[in-house]
Amino acid sequence: MEVPPKLDVARTLLSPNARLVMWACHDEKRHVSLWLTEVTTGKTKFFAKLPTPDLDHFTSIYNSLLWLPDSRGISFVSQGTLYLFDVKQKKHTY
């Protein structure tokens, strides 16, 4: 099991199927890290790290994080681009 760093958690979201919690935090370099925790086992794993060049970019990611209705992915908007992350395959599209 990966252990997330001790960082400020800015957003947590329970998946629609209530099996996963996605949470986002940031470090001193303003990178946003996304982590997933399985509700039944408590296992936590790293999902993605996103660079954020400025405070507006950083804030837009946090404010737009959403689970897709089928719990298969996460979406967010950053600098006018919609990002979709597939949870199982750890792939993203724009």
C-alpha positions as CSV (number, residue, x, y, z in Angstrom):
1,M,0.0,0.0,0.0
2,E,1.3,3.4,-0.9
3,V,1.3,6.0,1.8
4,P,0.3,9.5,0.8
5,P,2.5,12.4,2.0
6,K,1.3,14.6,4.8
7,L,-0.2,17.4,2.8
8,D,-3.2,19.6,2.9
9,V,-6.2,17.8,1.6
10,A,-8.4,20.2,-0.2
11,R,-11.1,18.0,-1.7
12,T,-12.6,14.6,-1.1
13,L,-15.3,12.9,-3.2
14,L,-17.1,9.6,-2.6
15,S,-17.7,7.7,-5.9
16,P,-21.3,7.2,-7.0
17,N,-21.0,3.4,-6.2
18,A,-19.6,4.3,-2.8
19,R,-16.6,2.0,-3.2
20,L,-13.8,4.6,-3.7
21,V,-12.9,7.9,-2.2
22,M,-10.9,10.2,-4.4
23,W,-9.0,12.9,-2.6
24,A,-6.8,15.7,-3.8
25,C,-4.0,17.4,-2.0
26,H,-1.2,19.8,-2.9
27,D,2.4,20.2,-2.0
28,E,4.7,23.3,-1.6
29,K,5.4,23.3,-5.4
30,R,1.6,23.5,-6.1
31,H,1.4,20.1,-7.6
32,V,-2.0,18.6,-7.2
33,S,-1.9,14.9,-6.3
34,L,-5.0,12.7,-6.7
35,W,-5.3,9.6,-4.4
36,L,-7.8,6.8,-4.3
37,T,-8.9,4.9,-1.2
38,E,-11.0,1.7,-1.3
39,V,-13.8,2.1,1.2
40,T,-14.0,-1.6,2.2
41,T,-10.3,-2.3,2.6
42,G,-8.8,1.1,3.4
43,K,-6.1,0.6,0.8
44,T,-4.8,3.9,-0.6
45,K,-2.9,4.3,-3.9
46,F,-1.5,7.2,-5.8
47,F,-3.5,8.1,-8.9
48,A,-2.0,11.1,-10.7
49,K,0.1,14.2,-10.1
50,L,-0.7,17.4,-12.0
51,P,1.5,20.5,-12.2
52,T,-0.3,23.8,-11.6
53,P,1.6,26.8,-12.9
54,D,-0.5,29.4,-11.1
55,L,-3.1,29.8,-8.4
56,D,-6.0,30.1,-10.8
57,H,-5.1,26.8,-12.5
58,F,-4.7,25.2,-9.1
59,T,-8.1,26.5,-7.9
60,S,-9.9,25.5,-11.1
61,I,-8.8,21.8,-10.7
62,Y,-10.2,21.6,-7.1
63,N,-13.4,23.4,-7.9
64,S,-14.2,21.2,-10.9
65,L,-13.3,17.7,-9.7
66,L,-16.1,15.2,-10.3
67,W,-16.7,11.5,-10.4
68,L,-18.3,10.3,-13.6
69,P,-21.7,8.7,-12.9
70,D,-20.6,5.1,-13.5
71,S,-17.6,5.5,-11.0
72,R,-15.1,4.6,-13.7
73,G,-13.5,7.9,-14.0
74,I,-12.8,11.4,-12.7
75,S,-13.2,14.6,-14.6
76,F,-11.9,18.1,-14.0
77,V,-11.4,21.3,-16.0
78,S,-8.0,23.1,-16.2
79,Q,-7.3,26.2,-18.3
80,G,-10.4,25.6,-20.5
81,T,-9.6,21.9,-21.1
82,L,-11.8,19.1,-19.9
83,Y,-9.7,16.1,-18.6
84,L,-11.1,12.6,-18.1
85,F,-9.2,10.0,-16.1
86,D,-10.0,6.3,-16.3
87,V,-9.6,4.9,-12.8
88,K,-9.0,1.3,-13.8
89,Q,-6.5,2.0,-16.6
90,K,-4.9,5.2,-15.1
91,K,-5.2,6.8,-18.6
92,H,-6.4,10.3,-19.3
93,T,-7.9,12.0,-22.3
94,Y,-8.6,15.6,-23.1
